[in-house]
Amino acid sequence: MHPYAYLAIAILAEVIATSSLKATAEFTRPWPSLLVAAGYITAFYCLTLSLRVIPVGIAYAVWSGLGIVLVAIASFVLYQQKLDAPAILGMAMILGGCLVINLFSKSSAH
């Protein structure tokens, strides 16, 4: 499988796990708690597989950048948590950084 496919799975699993943290009610609810644990295990396993080819700095930049944006979107949908204009601008800048890395950097594994 392509290393960026592993990274995408890792990011999605981390977003699911992080977005489910609130539903665990401080780990007092078993099903959401299991979802969090399974999500993080899957995320870190797939992240390690992506690191076979992608440099760790690049992988982590993409992981964290896209994770931030996707968790913010999930929290809006699931918990009606709204963002103000500076937060949205900051996230747009993070996405821009991920695009610059992947489109223009020779450090990125393509």
N, C-alpha and C positions, 0 to 999 in steps of 0.2 A: 504494500500500500504506500502511496506517496506520503512523504513526511508531513506535508501540509494538511493532508487528510487526518492524520493522527492528531495534529495540533488543533484542527477544527473540532474533532471529537472531544479533545481535552477541554477546549474552551466551552463547548456546549455543556459538558458534564459539570464543569466548575460553576457555570451560570445556574444550572438547575440546582446544584447543591447549595450555593450561596443564597439563591432566591428562596429556597425552602427553609433556611435557618429560622426565620420568623415563625413559620408554621410549627416548628418543633416545640414552641412554648418552653424554651430553655431545656430542651431535651426531655420533656415530660410526656410527649406524645410519641409513641413508638414508630408509627409508619413514616411520618415526616423525618424522624431521626434516622431511620434506616435509609431513606432516600438521600439524606445529606451524606451519610457515611459512604454509601455506594457511589454517589456522584463524585466525591473527593477521591476515592480509591481509583475509579475509572479515569478521572482527570489526570491524576499524577502518573498513572501507568502509561496513558497515551502520551503525556508530555515527555516521559522518558524515551518512548519509542521515536518521537519526533526529533529528539536530540541526537539521534544517530547521524543525522545529516545537517540539521539546522543548528547554527551556533546558539549557545544558551542565551546570550544577550539578546539576540534577535527574537528567539522563541519567546522569551519572557516579556519583551516589549510588546509583541503582538498579543500574547496571552493576556497580559494585564490591561492593555489598552482596549481591546475588544471586550474583555470581561467587564470592565467598568461600564462601558456603554450599554452592553446587553443586560447587565444586572439593573441598571437604572431604568431601562425600558421595561423589564420584567416587574420591577417594584412599582412602576406606574400602573401597569396592567393589573397586577395581582393585589396591590395594597393601596392603590390610588395615591401614591406618594409623588408629588409634583416637584419639578425642578424649576428654578428661576433662570433668568437669562444668562447670568454669569456661569452657572453650572452647565447649561447647554453649550455655551461658547467654549468653555474649557473642554468639554467632551468632544466637540467638533475639532478642536485642536489636537486632542489625543488621536482621533481617527485620522486626521491629516498626517500626523507623525507615522502612524502605521502604514499609511499609503506610501509615504516617501520612502520608508524603509524597504517595502516590498517592490516598489516600482523602480527605484533609482539606486539603491545600495548594492554594492558588489559583495557586501558581507552576507547578504541574504541568500539562502539556498533556493534556487529556482529550478 
